[in-house]
């Protein structure tokens, strides 16, 4: 169910992007969209009728449902508060994502103006899953409803919680599932999700990548193919998602190669590439045809930037201390943050699964990559950290929670599989 939400938005955003490149009219797009989704739903329904129906006993007890309902009630209250105080989302929401959606909702050639370098302050090089998803609904309804960005943000936040529960239901006790859901839904994460930015959607696809890698087996490679789709979707959501997805895939392939040999790792890579290739093509076409140069990458080539940053030990110390301090208190709890608790649980968790180990290494490497980006940024390092570090932690949080609580790998239909190695 959770994957259907994320992959549904993904498919719709790609559909609108291709339609804009092809220059189709609004009426034509509405007819195409109706045909595509009618076909998808009908095919899914008919194929489901011909499959054998297997009953699986739920791994969640009554206590889990009650505790989950309480957590979701808290999330609901935070949602109402966020909508009342920020109906148009945070600064980045209306200055980047909703602004780009406004351009994409225009079928005339003027939609390309949304990627002009004159709007460099609004990051026109950012990928389009979120703005294209919003623009698609605006195009279908014929109205710029402010409820649409809220619905996209809320659905990704809810889908992330749903995905975590589904991923842990067969590998952890009910109490662990409740604890994981409670840690996931800390106020800072929920408010990030409701800010109408792209960080929680990136977090959703990163978690999907890790859990789908955990579900695949040599006898059923379909989860690995879906992991490729999820990884590419993270890249289609935000630039940072591209780095995180690549690290998750490479770390998993490295562990597979180390434990099972090159041939087995290549089998996994082949399945992942099969799923990722179509979306990677979409991302590449956007970067080549529309996106202006990224400000961070282009800023590195200014004279003397790299050499100066490498010698600036004070800057490096500032970056490290800032990331550690804000990471410790991140989460929105009044006294301390949930990060030390999460790291303690994860350290005590001795589960030896390939995907869990790969996820842990990928998260650690991603933090190091972010530290390097902050060190070499052409912008004010204090401003850059203050405006992005807490949002970037939200991207990593769901996968980190899953890493801390997962107990064993999942095989076909959610059944546990033997340990590898």
Secondary structure, DSSP 8 states (H G I E B T S, - for coil): -HHHHHHHHHHHHHHHHHHHHHT--HHHHHHHHHHHHHHHHHHHHHHHHTS-------S--HHHHHHHHHHHHHHHHHHHHHHHH-TT-SHHIIIIIHHHHHHHT--SGGGGGGG-GGGGGG-TTS-SHHHHHHHHHHHHHTS--THHHHHHHHHHHHHHHHHHHHHHTTTS-HHHHHHHHHHHT-HHHHHHHHTTSSHHHHHHHHHHHHHHHHH--SS--HHHHHHHHHHHHHHHH-HHHHHHHHHHHHHHHHHHHHHH-HHHHHHHHHHHHHHHHHHHHHHHHHHHHT----HHHHHHTSTTHHHHHHH-HHHHHHHHHHHHHHHHHTT--SSS-SHHHHHHHHHH-----HHHHHHHHHHHHHHHHHHHHHHH-SS-HHHHHHHHHHHHHHHHHHHHHHHHH--S-B-GGG-B-----
